[in-house]
């Protein structure tokens, strides 16, 4: 009895009465539509966040957070650069590397590859290659023994296993008595790794940095220094700081530049999916419009009586805003609950559906990620909830305004 009468009347109109069961049914459908849209939005965005996080971790398991190189010559003072870089509070590890393009040959199988030379004792500071070994160990690489580690798909293509030999052809040509010839060297396969990204598993080979320097004719130099940061998302700021500190002779890049196109594509896809799934909520909001329009038509006499008792047009508008807001709030809260529960249990729900249907959504033989990951973020949940509520509220404005424009004399003329 102490609550505003606009709220009381709005709540009253939301419940079913003897002659408006159909209107209340439409209200229920509107609530369920909004709930379905919010649930779908939260679940899909969380799964896409999970995919992005998983891919980012796999990429950065082999790629550095940041790299320092000379512009036009090999690097010989990598230890000085590594020590200088470690003085930055965000840098947690530094290791040198040698990198170049080569051809790998085994029998009649030939393929291009990125070869990376590393120091096995330093590499664990900046990458997780050592933890991704399927066969062999990272420490099996020794200078002068010309051992090589291959990605799983690359080894499968070349049809080699640990102990086999592959021929590495360098683009750095050498002058011989018979003319200019490409440099060839036989390497022994010491191990096979699997990052989980086709880009690396199919196209990358790892050798000792000293062997790579000899193969690529770098005279004992290195391509640069790879860095690992405490916060990968702060890589751009750290790269700027190091570039200012080291001077113009060095080129400092970060992972956001090396893989910018990939992550921009993922971000664009997330935005498009958000817009598309928001349309589900918008469709449900159209149901709110139709519901309130029917309620306004059905309650014209009630509105006229309220007006004759002294209710202002704003109060009448408030009654229907309350009714529409209730539909939106209840639907949003139901969708919020369903979305959070589903997104938090995707790893359990999806395998259960797969067992029932006898299908596998992500075939391990096709996709590098065979399970649906989920990363539920509070910021996404709040944004989706706010968007849903705002759309629901906007849907009530026209019917509520139309109700406030009803003239009592016209509405009661035929009563």
DASULJO-V353135 format. One record per residue. N is the residue number from 1. RES is the residue in three letters. SS is DSSP state (H for helix, E for strand, C for the rest). PSI is psi in radians with two decimals (* if undefined). D_FIRST is the distance of its C-alpha to the first C-alpha in Angstrom with 1 decimal. Layout:
N,RES,SS,PSI,D_FIRST ; N,RES,SS,PSI,D_FIRST
This chain:
1,UNK,C,-0.27,0.0 ; 2,UNK,C,-0.04,3.8 ; 3,UNK,C,2.71,5.6 ; 4,UNK,C,2.44,8.2 ; 5,UNK,H,-0.44,8.4 ; 6,UNK,H,-0.72,11.9 ; 7,UNK,H,-0.71,10.9 ; 8,UNK,H,-0.83,8.7 ; 9,UNK,H,-0.71,11.7 ; 10,UNK,H,-0.74,14.2 ; 11,UNK,H,-0.66,13.2 ; 12,UNK,H,-0.72,13.3 ; 13,UNK,H,-0.45,16.7 ; 14,UNK,H,-0.56,18.0 ; 15,UNK,C,2.70,18.0 ; 16,UNK,C,2.41,20.9 ; 17,UNK,C,3.13,20.7 ; 18,UNK,C,-0.62,23.7 ; 19,UNK,C,0.11,25.5 ; 20,UNK,C,0.67,24.8 ; 21,UNK,H,-0.64,26.0 ; 22,UNK,H,-0.71,28.6 ; 23,UNK,H,-0.74,26.1 ; 24,UNK,H,-0.57,24.2 ; 25,UNK,H,-0.73,27.6 ; 26,UNK,H,-0.67,28.6 ; 27,UNK,H,-0.73,25.4 ; 28,UNK,H,-0.74,26.6 ; 29,UNK,H,-0.68,30.1 ; 30,UNK,H,-0.78,28.9 ; 31,UNK,H,-0.81,27.2 ; 32,UNK,H,-0.64,30.4 ; 33,UNK,H,-0.78,32.6 ; 34,UNK,H,-0.74,30.9 ; 35,UNK,H,-0.75,31.1 ; 36,UNK,H,-0.76,34.8 ; 37,UNK,H,-0.78,35.6 ; 38,UNK,H,-0.72,34.1 ; 39,UNK,H,-0.81,35.9 ; 40,UNK,H,-0.73,39.1 ; 41,UNK,H,-0.88,39.0 ; 42,UNK,H,-0.75,38.4 ; 43,UNK,H,-0.86,41.1 ; 44,UNK,H,-0.78,43.7 ; 45,UNK,H,-0.66,43.4 ; 46,UNK,H,-0.71,43.6 ; 47,UNK,H,-0.71,46.7 ; 48,UNK,H,-0.64,48.3 ; 49,UNK,H,-0.72,47.6 ; 50,UNK,H,-0.75,49.3 ; 51,UNK,H,-0.79,52.3 ; 52,UNK,H,-0.76,52.7 ; 53,UNK,H,-0.78,52.6 ; 54,UNK,H,-0.79,55.0 ; 55,UNK,H,-0.68,57.4 ; 56,UNK,H,-0.75,57.2 ; 57,UNK,H,-0.65,58.1 ; 58,UNK,H,-0.72,61.0 ; 59,UNK,H,-0.82,62.3 ; 60,UNK,H,-0.09,62.2 ; 61,UNK,H,-0.40,63.8 ; 62,UNK,H,-0.50,67.0 ; 63,UNK,C,2.67,66.4 ; 64,UNK,C,2.71,66.2 ; 65,UNK,C,-0.60,63.2 ; 66,UNK,E,2.73,65.7 ; 67,UNK,E,2.60,69.5 ; 68,UNK,E,2.19,72.1 ; 69,UNK,E,2.79,75.3 ; 70,UNK,E,2.77,78.2 ; 71,UNK,C,-0.67,78.4 ; 72,UNK,C,0.30,82.0 ; 73,UNK,C,2.79,83.6 ; 74,UNK,C,2.80,83.1 ; 75,UNK,E,2.24,81.6 ; 76,UNK,C,-0.32,83.8 ; 77,UNK,C,0.77,81.8 ; 78,UNK,H,-0.58,78.7 ; 79,UNK,H,-0.68,78.6 ; 80,UNK,H,-0.78,78.3 ; 81,UNK,H,-0.71,75.5 ; 82,UNK,H,-0.78,73.7 ; 83,UNK,H,-0.69,74.0 ; 84,UNK,H,-0.71,72.8 ; 85,UNK,H,-0.68,69.8 ; 86,UNK,H,-0.31,68.8 ; 87,UNK,C,-0.34,68.4 ; 88,UNK,C,2.31,65.3 ; 89,UNK,C,-0.35,62.3 ; 90,UNK,C,-0.22,60.8 ; 91,UNK,E,2.15,64.1 ; 92,UNK,E,-0.25,64.4 ; 93,UNK,E,2.66,67.6 ; 94,UNK,E,2.43,70.5 ; 95,UNK,E,2.53,73.4 ; 96,UNK,E,2.84,76.1 ; 97,UNK,E,2.73,76.6 ; 98,UNK,E,2.35,79.2 ; 99,UNK,E,2.46,78.1 ; 100,UNK,E,2.97,79.9 ; 101,UNK,E,2.37,80.4 ; 102,UNK,E,3.03,83.0 ; 103,UNK,E,2.37,84.3 ; 104,UNK,E,2.35,84.2 ; 105,UNK,E,2.31,86.9 ; 106,UNK,E,1.84,87.5 ; 107,UNK,C,-2.17,90.2 ; 108,UNK,C,0.17,89.3 ; 109,UNK,E,2.16,85.6 ; 110,UNK,E,2.39,84.9 ; 111,UNK,E,2.62,81.6 ; 112,UNK,E,2.68,80.4 ; 113,UNK,E,2.69,78.4 ; 114,UNK,E,2.14,76.9 ; 115,UNK,E,2.33,78.7 ; 116,UNK,E,2.16,77.2 ; 117,UNK,E,2.31,79.3 ; 118,UNK,E,2.89,77.6 ; 119,UNK,C,1.96,78.6 ; 120,UNK,H,-0.54,77.3 ; 121,UNK,H,-0.44,76.8 ; 122,UNK,H,-0.48,74.7 ; 123,UNK,H,-0.68,72.8 ; 124,UNK,C,-0.30,70.1 ; 125,UNK,C,-0.44,68.8 ; 126,UNK,C,-0.20,67.6 ; 127,UNK,C,2.98,67.2 ; 128,UNK,C,0.41,66.5 ; 129,UNK,H,-0.73,69.6 ; 130,UNK,H,-0.51,70.9 ; 131,UNK,H,-0.15,67.9 ; 132,UNK,H,0.23,68.2 ; 133,UNK,E,2.19,71.7 ; 134,UNK,E,-0.70,72.2 ; 135,UNK,E,2.41,75.9 ; 136,UNK,C,-3.10,77.8 ; 137,UNK,C,2.68,76.8 ; 138,UNK,H,-0.59,76.3 ; 139,UNK,H,-0.05,78.9 ; 140,UNK,H,-0.18,81.6 ; 141,UNK,C,2.12,82.2 ; 142,UNK,C,2.49,85.2 ; 143,UNK,C,2.37,87.1 ; 144,UNK,C,-0.21,90.3 ; 145,UNK,C,-0.19,89.5 ; 146,UNK,C,1.01,87.8 ; 147,UNK,E,2.74,85.0 ; 148,UNK,E,2.48,82.0 ; 149,UNK,E,2.34,78.5 ; 150,UNK,E,2.59,77.1 ; 151,UNK,E,2.67,73.7 ; 152,UNK,H,-0.76,73.2 ; 153,UNK,H,-0.59,73.3 ; 154,UNK,H,-0.76,76.3 ; 155,UNK,H,-0.64,78.2 ; 156,UNK,H,-0.71,77.4 ; 157,UNK,H,-0.75,78.8 ; 158,UNK,H,-0.19,81.9 ; 159,UNK,C,0.92,82.2 ; 160,UNK,C,2.74,82.9 ; 161,UNK,C,2.93,81.9 ; 162,UNK,C,2.32,82.6 ; 163,UNK,C,-0.37,86.4 ; 164,UNK,C,2.89,87.1 ; 165,UNK,E,2.47,88.5 ; 166,UNK,E,2.61,87.1 ; 167,UNK,E,2.23,88.9 ; 168,UNK,E,2.16,87.1 ; 169,UNK,E,2.09,88.4 ; 170,UNK,E,2.52,87.5 ; 171,UNK,E,-0.23,87.6 ; 172,UNK,E,1.84,89.6 ; 173,UNK,E,2.69,93.1 ; 174,UNK,E,2.62,96.2 ; 175,UNK,E,2.17,99.7 ; 176,UNK,E,2.96,102.3 ; 177,UNK,C,-0.40,106.0 ; 178,UNK,C,0.11,105.0 ; 179,UNK,E,-2.97,102.5 ; 180,UNK,E,2.16,98.8 ; 181,UNK,E,2.54,96.9 ; 182,UNK,E,2.66,93.2 ; 183,UNK,E,2.21,92.6 ; 184,UNK,E,2.49,92.2 ; 185,UNK,E,2.39,91.4 ; 186,UNK,E,2.21,90.9 ; 187,UNK,E,2.61,87.8 ; 188,UNK,E,2.24,87.0 ; 189,UNK,E,2.02,83.5 ; 190,UNK,E,-0.26,82.1 ; 191,UNK,E,2.94,78.6 ; 192,UNK,E,2.32,75.8 ; 193,UNK,E,2.82,72.2 ; 194,UNK,C,1.91,69.0 ; 195,UNK,C,-0.56,66.3 ; 196,UNK,C,0.05,64.2 ; 197,UNK,C,2.19,64.6 ; 198,UNK,H,-0.62,67.3 ; 199,UNK,H,-0.66,68.2 ; 200,UNK,H,-0.74,69.5 ; 201,UNK,H,-0.43,70.5 ; 202,UNK,C,-0.39,72.7 ; 203,UNK,C,0.18,74.1 ; 204,UNK,E,2.40,74.5 ; 205,UNK,E,2.58,77.3 ; 206,UNK,E,2.30,77.6 ; 207,UNK,E,3.05,80.9 ; 208,UNK,E,2.53,82.0 ; 209,UNK,H,-0.64,81.9 ; 210,UNK,H,-0.71,85.6 ; 211,UNK,H,-0.67,86.5 ; 212,UNK,H,-0.66,84.2 ; 213,UNK,H,-0.66,85.9 ; 214,UNK,H,-0.81,89.3 ; 215,UNK,H,-0.74,88.2 ; 216,UNK,C,0.15,86.7 ; 217,UNK,C,0.96,89.5 ; 218,UNK,C,0.13,87.3 ; 219,UNK,C,0.78,90.0 ; 220,UNK,C,0.04,87.8 ; 221,UNK,C,3.09,84.9 ; 222,UNK,E,2.73,81.2 ; 223,UNK,C,-0.71,78.9 ; 224,UNK,E,-2.86,76.3 ; 225,UNK,E,2.31,73.7 ; 226,UNK,E,2.47,70.5 ; 227,UNK,E,2.56,67.5 ; 228,UNK,E,2.35,64.5 ; 229,UNK,E,2.72,61.5 ; 230,UNK,C,-0.69,58.7 ; 231,UNK,C,1.89,56.1 ; 232,UNK,H,-0.49,57.2 ; 233,UNK,H,-0.20,54.6 ; 234,UNK,H,0.27,56.2 ; 235,UNK,H,-0.68,59.6 ; 236,UNK,H,-0.73,59.8 ; 237,UNK,H,-0.71,59.3 ; 238,UNK,H,-0.72,61.8 ; 239,UNK,H,-0.71,64.3 ; 240,UNK,H,-0.75,64.1 ; 241,UNK,H,-0.80,64.6 ; 242,UNK,H,-0.64,67.6 ; 243,UNK,H,-0.71,69.1 ; 244,UNK,H,-0.67,69.1 ; 245,UNK,H,-0.68,70.6 ; 246,UNK,H,-0.45,73.3 ; 247,UNK,C,-3.07,74.5 ; 248,UNK,C,-0.20,75.6 ; 249,UNK,C,-0.22,78.0 ; 250,UNK,E,2.61,75.2 ; 251,UNK,E,2.05,72.7 ; 252,UNK,E,2.11,69.4 ; 253,UNK,E,2.85,67.1 ; 254,UNK,E,2.99,64.0 ; 255,UNK,H,-0.45,62.6 ; 256,UNK,H,-0.45,60.1 ; 257,UNK,H,-0.70,63.1 ; 258,UNK,H,-0.57,65.2 ; 259,UNK,C,0.52,62.4 ; 260,UNK,H,-0.78,60.4 ; 261,UNK,H,-0.72,60.8 ; 262,UNK,H,-0.89,59.6 ; 263,UNK,H,-0.47,56.4 ; 264,UNK,H,-0.64,55.7 ; 265,UNK,H,-0.72,56.0 ; 266,UNK,H,-0.76,53.5 ; 267,UNK,H,-0.71,51.0 ; 268,UNK,H,-0.73,51.5 ; 269,UNK,H,-0.71,50.9 ; 270,UNK,H,-0.74,47.7 ; 271,UNK,H,-0.77,46.5 ; 272,UNK,H,-0.75,47.5 ; 273,UNK,H,-0.66,45.8 ; 274,UNK,H,-0.78,42.6 ; 275,UNK,H,-0.77,42.7 ; 276,UNK,H,-0.80,43.7 ; 277,UNK,H,-0.44,41.0 ; 278,UNK,H,-0.44,38.3 ; 279,UNK,H,-0.50,39.2 ; 280,UNK,H,-0.78,37.7 ; 281,UNK,H,-0.67,34.3 ; 282,UNK,H,-0.69,35.0 ; 283,UNK,H,-0.75,35.8 ; 284,UNK,H,-0.59,32.5 ; 285,UNK,H,-0.59,30.9 ; 286,UNK,H,-0.60,32.7 ; 287,UNK,H,-0.61,31.0 ; 288,UNK,H,-0.73,27.6 ; 289,UNK,H,-0.86,29.1 ; 290,UNK,H,-0.66,30.3 ; 291,UNK,H,-0.86,27.0 ; 292,UNK,H,-0.59,25.0 ; 293,UNK,H,-0.74,27.7 ; 294,UNK,H,-0.66,27.6 ; 295,UNK,H,-0.74,23.8 ; 296,UNK,H,-0.74,24.3 ; 297,UNK,H,-0.72,27.1 ; 298,UNK,H,-0.50,25.3 ; 299,UNK,C,0.43,22.2 ; 300,UNK,H,-0.73,24.1 ; 301,UNK,H,-0.69,23.2 ; 302,UNK,H,-0.71,19.4 ; 303,UNK,H,-0.73,20.1 ; 304,UNK,H,-0.72,22.2 ; 305,UNK,H,-0.73,19.7 ; 306,UNK,H,-0.72,17.1 ; 307,UNK,H,-0.72,20.1 ; 308,UNK,H,-0.43,21.1 ; 309,UNK,C,-0.03,17.7 ; 310,UNK,C,0.04,18.3 ; 311,UNK,C,2.37,17.2 ; 312,UNK,C,2.80,19.8 ; 313,UNK,H,-0.62,21.9 ; 314,UNK,H,-0.66,20.7 ; 315,UNK,H,-0.71,17.0 ; 316,UNK,H,-0.74,18.4 ; 317,UNK,H,-0.68,20.5 ; 318,UNK,H,-0.61,17.6 ; 319,UNK,H,-0.81,16.0 ; 320,UNK,H,-0.46,19.3 ; 321,UNK,H,-0.68,20.0 ; 322,UNK,H,-0.79,17.0 ; 323,UNK,H,-0.80,18.3 ; 324,UNK,H,-0.67,21.8 ; 325,UNK,H,-0.65,20.9 ; 326,UNK,H,-0.78,19.3 ; 327,UNK,H,-0.79,22.6 ; 328,UNK,H,-0.76,24.6 ; 329,UNK,H,-0.81,22.9 ; 330,UNK,H,-0.79,23.1 ; 331,UNK,H,-0.73,26.6 ; 332,UNK,H,-0.75,27.7 ; 333,UNK,H,-0.69,26.5 ; 334,UNK,H,-0.75,28.3 ; 335,UNK,H,-0.66,31.3 ; 336,UNK,H,-0.81,31.3 ; 337,UNK,H,-0.84,31.3 ; 338,UNK,H,-0.71,34.0 ; 339,UNK,H,-0.76,36.1 ; 340,UNK,H,-0.76,36.2 ; 341,UNK,H,-0.77,37.1 ; 342,UNK,H,-0.78,39.7 ; 343,UNK,H,-0.54,41.2 ; 344,UNK,H,-0.27,41.5 ; 345,UNK,C,0.44,43.4 ; 346,UNK,H,-0.71,45.5 ; 347,UNK,H,-0.36,48.7 ; 348,UNK,H,-0.71,47.7 ; 349,UNK,H,-0.78,46.2 ; 350,UNK,H,-0.85,49.0 ; 351,UNK,H,-0.59,51.8 ; 352,UNK,H,-0.77,50.0 ; 353,UNK,H,-0.67,49.8 ; 354,UNK,H,-0.69,53.5 ; 355,UNK,H,-0.68,54.6 ; 356,UNK,H,-0.77,52.9 ; 357,UNK,H,-0.26,54.2 ; 358,UNK,C,0.39,57.5 ; 359,UNK,C,2.85,57.4 ; 360,UNK,C,1.99,57.5 ; 361,UNK,C,-0.70,55.4 ; 362,UNK,C,1.64,57.5 ; 363,UNK,C,2.14,61.1 ; 364,UNK,C,-0.46,62.8 ; 365,UNK,C,-0.23,66.0 ; 366,UNK,C,-0.79,64.4 ; 367,UNK,C,2.50,61.6 ; 368,UNK,C,-0.43,62.1 ; 369,UNK,C,1.98,58.5 ; 370,UNK,C,-0.07,58.2 ; 371,UNK,C,2.56,54.7 ; 372,UNK,C,1.97,51.4 ; 373,UNK,C,2.77,50.3 ; 374,UNK,C,2.37,46.8 ; 375,UNK,C,1.62,45.6 ; 376,UNK,C,2.13,41.8 ; 377,UNK,C,2.34,40.9 ; 378,UNK,H,-0.62,37.6 ; 379,UNK,H,-0.69,38.4 ; 380,UNK,H,-0.72,38.7 ; 381,UNK,H,-0.79,35.5 ; 382,UNK,H,-0.71,33.5 ; 383,UNK,H,-0.79,35.3 ; 384,UNK,H,-0.74,34.8 ; 385,UNK,H,-0.77,31.1 ; 386,UNK,H,-0.76,30.7 ; 387,UNK,H,-0.77,32.8 ; 388,UNK,H,-0.77,30.9 ; 389,UNK,H,-0.71,27.5 ; 390,UNK,H,-0.75,29.1 ; 391,UNK,H,-0.74,30.7 ; 392,UNK,H,-0.71,27.5 ; 393,UNK,H,-0.71,25.8 ; 394,UNK,H,-0.58,28.8 ; 395,UNK,H,-0.36,28.8 ; 396,UNK,H,-0.21,25.5 ; 397,UNK,H,-0.85,26.7 ; 398,UNK,H,-0.87,28.9 ; 399,UNK,H,-0.69,26.7 ; 400,UNK,H,-0.71,23.7 ; 401,UNK,H,-0.69,26.2 ; 402,UNK,H,-0.67,27.6 ; 403,UNK,H,-0.66,24.2 ; 404,UNK,H,-0.27,23.8 ; 405,UNK,C,-0.02,27.3 ; 406,UNK,C,2.28,26.7 ; 407,UNK,C,2.25,27.7 ; 408,UNK,H,-0.72,25.8 ; 409,UNK,H,-0.71,29.1 ; 410,UNK,H,-0.69,30.8 ; 411,UNK,H,-0.56,28.0 ; 412,UNK,C,0.07,27.8 ; 413,UNK,C,-0.61,31.6 ; 414,UNK,C,0.26,32.3 ; 415,UNK,C,*,29.3
